[in-house]
Amino acid sequence: MTKVRVALIGYGHLGKWHAQKAQALESSELIAIVDPSEKSRELAKESFPGIKIIADINDILNEIDAGLVVTPTSYHFGVAKTLLQNDKHVFCEKPVTATMDEANELIKLAENKKVIFQVGHSERCHQFWEQIPHFSKIVESATMVNLVRNSPFKGRAADVGVAEDLMIHDIDLMRMFFGDPRSVEAYGAKLITDKWDHAKALFRYEGKLVTIENSRNDVKVERSIQFNGPNGVLRVDLFALKAYISDQFVAGKEQEIKEISYEKRDHLLIEQEKFYDSILNGTEIFVSLNDGVRALNLVDKVNESLETGVEVRI
């Protein structure tokens, strides 16, 4: 196999971008776009002439090696299950499923399948993370860490709450740096949907506190992570693509702050490249099914704390 034959399932806001990447990459061949909505199929036909546009994934299974699952979250499980049952590789956008029961069923199904299952936690693709070893003393010794991800409501992803929609990005980054926490205590508000639209969660680690704040009804876009500890401060603005570092504190002197800019990357392109590389060359899975499920489990605990108003053990 020199190219991975791919079907894109779910031609919505994110699906159209994923379809473009799948068509552009040399390691993949976009065979079909699948969407049950007639309106979405008509839009896909306009942008992708020559590509099969169909309503049912079952009609194309014999012609593909892999599926890109970019449907609304509530449909992830059914589509991913169909792909796994037919021995197809799976790229699934986050969150991997809507519930932990669904996630655990996918894990059991995938155990005996020799296929790649990658989850779309694209925030891991920021170029700055490659520079983190230079600031490891700050990151590893940090006792207070704060992640913020706010944006105006975009009229989509209303089938899930803000924890599944936005916080899961930051939970995955938190796990990338520190692993799983001991407990979580969360507070929030339902403002524009019948689900949690604003949430703040406090995750407790041994000797470390991590706070994550997310809102999908803000007046501006904000994405950042800040590490504070005895060896300095590191703040990464994930929206402006800048980092601010202060690692020398002297009493009586003004604090020195250094600024670093880093390059913008096409995160969707990168994660698809890594997906196809794992299929074709056996490279390590960028974000595994287990990673996706563990992040979802923490989302589940956040929602439990939001509903009960108490701290929840992990």
N, C-alpha and C positions, 0 to 999 in steps of 0.2 A: 504494500500500500504506500503510495507516494502522496496522496491527498485524502483527506477525510471528507466523505460525502455527508453533507449536513442538511437537516431540516430545521427551520426556525418555527417554533410553535408559539404563537401570540404576537400579532402584529399591532402592538399599541405604541405608546410613547417611546418606551425603551426598546421594544422589539424592532422597530425600523432601524435604529442605530446598530443593533446587533446584526441585523440582516446585511447592512452595508459592510460591516467588518468581515463577516463570513464570506461575502462575495469578493472582497478586496484581497484577502490573504492568499498567498501561494500554497499554503499548507491545507487549504480547505476548498471544497466545491459546494456552493449553495445549490442544492437540488430542488428544494421546495419551501414554500412558506405556508403555514397551516394556521387557519383561524376560523372559528365557527361563525363569526360575524360577516354577513355579506358586504356590509359597508367597509370593513377592514380589508376584505379580500379585494374589493374594487380599488382601494387605495394602493394595495400592494401590487396589483397588476399595472398600475400607472408608473410606479417607480422601478419595478423589476420585470420588464418585458423579457420573455424567454424563460422565465422561471415558473415552475409549476405552482399554482396557487390553489390550494384545496382546503376543504372544511374539516377533514378527519385524518388524524395522524396514521390510523390503521391503513389508509390507502397508499401510503408511501414507505412503509416499514421495510419492504423487500429491496428498496433502492437506496437506503441510507446506512451509514455506519454510526451516526450520532445524532442527537437532538439537542437543540438549544431551547430550554424551557423558559420563556419570558412572558408567560401568562399572568393574570392576576394571581396573587398568592393562594387563594382558595382552590385553584385548579392545579397547583404544582404537583401535589401528590398523585393525582390520577394520571397525569401525563408522564411523570417520571416513572411511575409504576409500570405503565404500558411499555415504555422504552426498556426498562430493566428486564421485564419478562420476555422481551424479544432480543435480549443480549446486545443492546445498543448502548454506546457510551452516552453519558448524560452531563450536560452543563446546565445547571439550574440556578436561576437568579435567587438572591436572598429575599426573604427567609426561605429556607429549603422547603418547609411545609407550613401549614397553618397551625398544626397541633403537634404535640410531642408524640401522641399515639401514632400519627401518620409518619413522623420522622423515624420512630423506632421500627415501624413496619418496613420502611425503606432500607434501614440498616440490615435487618434480617434478610431481606430479599437480595441485597447487594453482596452479602457475605459469600455466597457461592457463585457469584458471577465474575468472570475475568474481564471486567470493563472498568473504564475510568469514570468516576463520578466527581465532578468539580462544582463547587458552590461559588456564586458570583459576589464575593466580598471584595469589591474593586478598590476600596480604600487602601488595601495593602500595596497598591501599585504606585503610590506616591514616590517620586524619585528621592525625596529627602530621607526615607527610611534607610537607604543605602549608606547615608552619612552618620547614622545613629552610633556606630562603633566609636566615632570620634567624640561622642558626648555620653559614652556609656556610664561614666562616673556619676553624672547628673541623673540619668534615667534610673540606674539601678539603685541609687541611694534615695530617690525621691520618696518622701513621706506623704506628700499631698499631690494628687494628680487630678486635673479637671479637664473634662472634654465637653465641648459645646457644639451643637448642631441644630441651628434654627433656620427656618425659611417660611415665606408666605405660603398659604395653602394653594396647591396647584390643581385641585379638583380631581385628583386621582389617588389610588391606594386607599380609598375610603372603606375598603372591605377589611382593613386591619387598623389597629391603633398605632400611635406614634412609636411605641416600643418596637413593633415589627417593622414599621416603615423606616424610621430614622435611627432609633437607638441601637438597633442591631449592628449598624456600621461601627459605632463606637465601642460596643461590647466586643466585637471581633478585634478591634485595635487593642483594647484593654487586654484581652486574652493573648494577643500576639506578644505583648510586652511582659505580662505578669502571670499568665495562666489563669486558673479559676479562683474566684474569691471565696471567702468563708460565708458571707451573708450579704443580703441587700435589704435596704429600707427605701421605699419609694413613695413619692407624693405626686399628684397630678390633677388635671382638670379636663372635663369633657366640654368643649367650647363650640365646635362647629359640626361635629358628628356625634353619633351615639357611642363612640369609642373614645379612649383617652387621646387627646390632641396635644396635651402639654404634660411633660413628666420630668421629674428630677429624681435621680436614684443615687444612693450612697452605698458603695460597695466596700466591704471591709476585708482587708488582707492582714496578715501578720505584720505589724509595724507600718501599715500603709492604708490610706484612705483614698478611694477614687470616686469622684462625683461625675455623673453624666447628666447633662441637661439638654433636653430636646423639645422643640416646639415646631409645629407645622402651621401655626397661625401667627407668625411674627411679621414685622414690617420690613425686615431685611434678611439677607442670607449671611449666616455666620457658621464657620466650621473651624474649630481649633482644638488643640490639645496642649496642656501646660504641665510641666513637671517642676515641682518645687521641693528642694531638699537641702541638706547641709553642704553639698558640693556645687550648688548653683541653681539657676533657673533656666529652663528651656521652654520656649513657647513656639509652637508651630501653627501658623495660620494656613490651614489647608485650602482656603478659598483664595487668598492673595498669593499663595505659593511663596511664603517668606517665613524665616525662622529668626527668633531673637534669643540671644544667649547672654547670660551674665554669670560668670563663674569666679569672680574675684570681689569679695566684700571687705572693705576696710572701714572701720569706724571713723567717722568724721570726714569721710571723702564721698563725693557723689558717685553713685553706682555706675559702672561702665557697662554699656549694653552694645553688643555686636549684632549686626543684621546680616542675614544670608538670604539670597534669593535662589530659588531652584526652578528647574525647567518644568514646563507643563507637559504632561503625557496623556496619551489616549488610553485611558484605563480599560475601556471595553476591548480595544484592540489587543492590549497586552495580555489580558486574562484569557482571551480566545487563543492567542498564540501559545500560551502556556498549556491550555487544554489540548490543542492539537499536537503539541510537542510530547506531551505525556502519552498520547495515543500512538504516535508514530515512532517515538524514540525511547519510550519507557522512562522518561524523566519523572521526578517526584511530583506528585499532585500538588498544585499551588495552594488550593484551599480544599481540603478533603471533605467528604460527606460527614465524617466525624467532627471536623471543625465546625461545619454548618449546624450540626445537631447540638453541639455543646453551646454554641451561641444562642440557638433557639431555646435551649433549656434555661439559660439565664434570662432571656426575654420572658419566659413562662414565670420565672420567680419574681421578676419585676412586676408583672401583671398581678400575680398573687398578692404581693405587698400593696399595690395600688388599690386592690379591691378590699383587702382586709384591714389596711392601715397599720400593719405590724411588720416588724423585721422578720425576714424569712431566711432560714438557713439554706445553704446550697448543698 
